[in-house]
């Protein structure tokens, strides 16, 4: 699979200077973490889940989580498990792993991991891994040990995405100790962990908060502070870090708003003005603003609860020609000793040593999301993604 693989080759050539590379369930875990993009969550109770998965793959979704946890009621768990087994059996008859998104199942308990893997049988080959909720140093070992046992059952590698969302990771008096302990545990399973996810809705719940459509996660200071600390521990660029994914955007249909839209007219003027109006109508300007802040704060990819959120996440993940040029200059031959370079775009300073880690991350993102042609911007990718 590849990002924007649902577009025609001619359309991709028109958009990309460097097209996105292929990746799949067998790719290295860190590559998968970078490539996750917009991870679309779906309740495992959906009666036509197999068809939904294939439909989303055809529209550009590359990673999905089928949820047995908070998205369904306690009384629905048994039926949801049975539905998941049936739907995977249907998928196994009509699709190969390369035709599907990366598929993860979000469980409630560690015991579900081994049990579900066994019940899936040969269809477990379509499964990329499991999402581990309420992950802490105390709860994590049971999940990770179950994952190892499930690999024996399935005969193939299974990945784990821990979700950091428990109150002890948020509360000031326990945060530093708990984050450090969780990081030590995850490090033991590094080859199986493509990304660490943030459960911002649960963090808000610990204080009875809910951000409105007029606010990003970074406007809620309690949430912003814990995001910063998670990146501080899990997102370092010294080789010890992981991809940390962005928080969910809860809104997908617009209502009366209090503040002005966040999208300027100029990027859309004369070409995609109707798209701008549609984005604002459905509160996507807030989502776009939050994605930009995610990237600025060290997060990549995003938890998504609606298909309309996928295109904005992917459009803003493509590396611009300017970013690519700067990164390539910084990492160019003879730059090991450092120094300062004027950007080829003559609008900024590229300081080689301080910007080297950024440049490496940018080129890794360029591999999986591609590099835009000169003159092609996020608006063009948004338009292609929603077409």
C-alpha positions in Angstrom: 0.0 0.0 0.0 1.0 3.6 -0.3 -0.4 7.0 0.6 -2.5 8.4 -2.3 -2.4 5.0 -3.9 -6.1 5.4 -4.6 -5.3 8.2 -7.1 -4.5 7.5 -10.8 -0.8 7.4 -11.7 -1.3 10.5 -13.8 -2.8 12.4 -10.9 0.0 11.4 -8.6 2.6 12.5 -11.1 0.9 15.9 -11.3 1.0 16.3 -7.5 4.3 14.8 -6.5 7.9 15.6 -7.0 8.7 12.3 -5.2 5.8 9.9 -4.9 5.1 8.1 -1.6 6.9 4.8 -1.2 5.1 1.5 -0.6 4.9 0.0 2.9 2.9 -2.7 4.6 2.3 -4.9 7.7 5.8 -6.4 7.3 7.6 -3.1 7.2 9.8 -2.1 10.2 7.7 -0.9 13.1 9.2 2.7 13.0 8.3 3.0 9.3 4.7 1.9 10.1 4.6 4.5 12.9 5.5 7.3 10.5 3.2 6.0 7.8 0.0 5.5 9.9 -1.4 8.9 9.0 -5.1 9.3 9.8 -6.0 6.2 11.8 -9.7 5.7 11.4 -11.5 4.2 14.4 -14.6 2.1 13.8 -16.8 0.3 16.4 -16.4 -3.5 16.0 -20.2 -3.8 16.1 -20.7 -2.4 12.6 -22.8 -5.0 10.7 -21.0 -4.4 7.3 -17.5 -3.9 8.8 -15.7 -5.9 6.1 -17.3 -3.8 3.3 -16.6 -0.6 5.3 -12.9 -1.5 5.5 -12.7 -2.2 1.8 -14.5 1.1 1.0 -12.2 3.1 3.2 -9.1 1.5 1.7 -10.4 2.5 -1.8 -10.7 6.1 -0.6 -7.2 6.4 0.8 -7.3 5.2 4.4 -4.1 3.2 5.2 -4.7 2.4 8.9 -7.8 1.5 10.9 -8.6 0.5 14.5 -11.6 -1.8 15.1 -12.7 -0.9 18.6 -13.9 -3.2 21.3 -13.4 -0.6 24.0 -15.0 2.8 24.7 -16.9 3.1 21.4 -19.2 0.2 22.4 -21.3 -0.5 25.4 -20.3 -3.1 28.0 -23.2 -5.3 27.0 -22.1 -5.3 23.4 -18.6 -6.8 23.8 -19.5 -10.4 23.2 -21.5 -9.6 20.1 -18.8 -7.3 18.9 -16.1 -10.0 19.2 -18.3 -12.5 17.3 -19.0 -9.9 14.6 -15.2 -9.2 14.3 -14.4 -12.8 13.8 -17.2 -13.1 11.1 -16.1 -10.0 9.3 -12.4 -11.0 9.2 -13.4 -14.4 7.8 -15.3 -12.5 5.0 -12.3 -10.3 4.4 -10.0 -13.2 4.2 -12.1 -14.7 1.4 -12.1 -11.6 -0.8 -8.9 -9.5 0.0 -5.2 -9.8 0.5 -3.4 -7.9 3.2 -1.9 -5.5 0.7 -5.4 -4.5 -0.5 -6.5 -3.5 3.0 -5.5 -0.8 5.5 -3.2 -1.7 8.4 -5.8 -3.3 10.7 -5.5 -3.0 14.5 -8.0 -4.2 17.1 -8.5 -2.1 20.3 -9.2 -4.5 23.1 -10.4 -4.0 26.7 -8.4 -6.7 28.4 -5.2 -8.6 27.8 -7.0 -11.9 27.7 -8.9 -10.8 24.6 -5.7 -10.6 22.6 -4.9 -14.3 22.7 -8.5 -15.4 22.5 -9.4 -13.2 19.5 -6.2 -14.2 17.7 -7.1 -17.9 18.1 -10.7 -17.3 17.0 -9.6 -15.4 13.9 -7.7 -18.5 12.7 -6.1 -18.0 9.3 -7.8 -14.6 9.0 -5.4 -13.4 11.8 -3.0 -12.9 8.9 -4.9 -9.7 8.0 -4.3 -8.3 11.5 -1.4 -5.9 11.9 -1.7 -5.7 15.7 -3.6 -4.5 18.8 -4.2 -1.1 20.4 -3.6 -1.3 24.2 -5.9 1.1 26.2 -5.3 2.7 29.5 -1.6 1.8 29.2 0.6 2.2 32.2 3.6 0.5 33.7 1.1 -1.5 35.9 -1.3 -2.5 33.2 1.1 -2.8 30.3 3.0 -6.1 31.1 -0.2 -8.2 30.8 -1.0 -6.7 27.4 2.5 -7.1 26.1 2.9 -10.6 27.3 -0.4 -11.5 25.8 0.8 -10.0 22.5 3.8 -12.3 22.6 1.6 -15.3 23.2 -0.7 -14.3 20.4 2.2 -14.2 18.0 2.8 -17.8 18.7 -0.8 -18.6 18.0 -0.9 -16.7 14.7 2.6 -17.5 13.5 3.2 -13.9 12.5 4.4 -10.7 13.9 1.8 -8.6 15.8 2.4 -4.9 16.7 1.2 -3.0 19.7 0.1 0.6 20.0 -0.2 1.7 23.7 -2.7 4.5 24.4 -1.6 6.9 27.1 -4.8 8.1 28.7 -4.9 7.1 32.4 -5.2 9.7 35.2 -1.9 8.8 36.8 -0.2 10.0 33.6 -2.0 13.3 33.9 -1.9 14.0 37.6 1.0 16.3 38.5 2.2 14.3 41.5 2.5 11.1 39.5 3.1 12.2 35.9 6.9 12.1 35.7 7.3 8.8 37.5 4.5 7.1 35.6 5.6 8.3 32.1 9.2 7.2 32.8 8.1 3.8 34.0 5.8 3.3 31.0 8.7 4.3 28.7 11.0 1.7 30.3 8.3 -1.0 29.7 7.7 0.0 26.1 11.4 0.0 25.4 11.6 -3.8 26.1 9.2 -4.3 23.1 10.5 -1.6 20.8 10.5 -3.8 17.7 6.7 -4.3 18.1 5.7 -0.7 18.9 5.2 1.5 15.8 3.6 4.4 17.7 2.3 5.7 21.0 -1.2 7.1 21.0 -2.7 9.9 23.1 -6.1 9.5 24.7 -6.9 13.2 25.2 -10.7 12.6 25.6 -9.9 10.5 28.7 -7.5 13.1 30.0 -10.2 15.7 29.7 -12.6 13.3 31.4 -10.4 13.2 34.5 -11.3 16.9 35.1 -14.8 16.9 33.6 -13.6 18.9 30.6 -14.5 18.9 26.9 -13.0 21.2 24.3 -15.4 22.9 22.0 -15.1 23.1 18.2 -13.7 26.6 18.6 -10.7 25.2 20.5 -7.8 22.9 19.8 -6.3 20.5 22.3 -3.5 23.0 22.8 -6.0 25.6 24.1 -6.8 23.3 27.0 -3.8 23.9 29.2 -4.1 20.7 31.2 -4.1 18.7 28.0 -1.3 20.8 26.4 0.9 20.2 29.3 0.6 16.4 29.3 1.1 16.3 25.5 4.3 18.2 26.0 5.5 15.8 28.7 4.6 12.7 26.7 6.6 14.1 23.7 9.4 14.9 26.2 9.6 11.3 27.3 8.5 9.3 24.2 9.3 11.6 21.3 13.0 12.3 21.6 15.2 12.4 18.5 18.2 10.7 20.0 17.1 7.2 18.9 15.0 6.4 21.9 11.8 8.0 20.7 8.7 6.8 19.0 6.1 8.3 16.7 3.5 10.0 19.0 0.2 10.4 17.3 -2.2 13.4 17.6 -5.4 13.5 19.6 -8.8 12.9 18.2 -10.9 15.7 16.7 -14.4 15.1 17.9 -16.4 17.2 15.5 -17.6 16.5 11.9 -20.7 18.6 11.4 -20.8 22.3 11.8 -23.0 24.4 14.1 -23.3 28.0 14.9 -19.8 29.3 15.8 -18.7 32.0 18.2 -15.3 32.9 16.6 -14.1 33.6 13.1 -13.0 30.8 10.8 -9.3 29.9 10.9 -8.8 29.4 7.2 -7.6 32.4 5.1 -9.2 33.1 1.7 -5.9 33.5 -0.1 -4.7 29.8 -0.4 -8.1 28.9 -1.9 -8.7 32.0 -4.0 -9.4 31.4 -7.6 -9.2 27.6 -7.5 -10.9 25.8 -4.6 -13.1 28.4 -3.0 -16.0 26.0 -2.7 -13.7 23.6 -0.8 -12.9 26.3 1.7 -16.6 27.0 2.3 -17.2 23.3 2.8 -14.3 22.8 5.2 -15.5 25.8 7.4 -19.1 24.5 7.3 -18.0 21.2 8.8 -15.5 22.7 11.3 -12.6 21.3 9.4 -10.7 24.6 9.8 -10.4 23.8 13.5 -9.1 20.3 12.6 -6.5 21.8 10.1 -5.3 24.2 12.7 -4.9 21.4 15.3 -3.0 19.3 12.8 -0.5 22.1 12.2 -0.1 22.4 16.0 0.3 18.7 16.3 3.3 18.8 13.9 4.8 21.9 15.7 4.6 20.0 19.0 6.2 16.8 17.8 3.2 14.7 16.9 2.6 12.9 13.6 -0.6 11.2 12.4 -4.0 11.5 14.2 -6.8 9.4 15.7 -9.9 10.0 13.5 -13.5 9.1 14.2 -14.9 10.2 10.8 -13.8 9.5 7.2 -13.9 13.3 6.4 -11.0 13.8 8.8 -8.6 11.6 6.7 -7.9 14.0 3.8 -6.9 16.9 6.0 -4.5 14.8 8.0 -2.8 13.3 4.9 -2.7 16.6 3.0 -0.8 18.3 5.8 1.6 15.3 6.1 2.9 15.5 2.6 6.3 17.2 2.6 6.4 20.5 0.8 9.0 21.2 -1.8 10.5 23.9 0.4 10.7 21.5 3.4 12.4 18.9 1.2 14.9 21.4 -0.2 15.9 22.6 3.3 16.2 19.1 4.7 18.3 17.9 1.8 20.6 20.9 2.1 21.1 20.4 5.8 22.0 16.7 5.3 24.0 17.3 2.1 27.6 16.1 1.6 30.2 18.0 3.6 27.7 19.3 6.2 28.9 17.1 9.1 30.9 20.0 10.6 27.9 22.2 10.9 27.5 25.8 9.9 24.7 28.1 8.7 23.1 28.0 5.2 20.7 30.4 3.6 17.6 28.5 2.4 17.3 28.1 -1.3 14.0 29.9 -0.9 15.9 32.9 0.6 13.5 33.2 3.5 15.1 31.5 6.4 18.3 30.3 8.1 19.2 26.6 8.0 21.6 26.0 10.9 23.0 22.5 10.2 23.6 21.1 13.7 20.4 22.2 15.4 18.2 21.4 12.4 19.8 18.1 11.6 17.3 16.0 13.6 14.4 17.9 12.0 15.9 17.3 8.6 16.1 13.5 9.2 12.5 13.3 10.4 11.4 15.3 7.4 13.1 13.0 4.9 11.6 10.0 6.7 8.1 11.6 6.3 8.9 12.4 2.7 9.5 8.7 2.0 6.0 7.6 3.1 3.9 10.7 2.4 5.9 11.9 -0.7 7.2 15.4 -1.7 4.9 17.9 -3.4 5.8 19.4 -6.7 6.9 23.0 -6.7 3.8 25.1 -6.8 1.6 22.3 -5.3 0.4 22.9 -1.8 -1.9 21.4 0.9 -5.0 22.8 -0.8 -4.2 20.7 -3.9 -3.8 17.6 -1.8 -7.0 18.4 0.1 -8.9 18.7 -3.1 -7.5 15.4 -4.4 -8.3 13.7 -1.1 -11.9 14.7 -1.0 -12.6 14.3 -4.7 
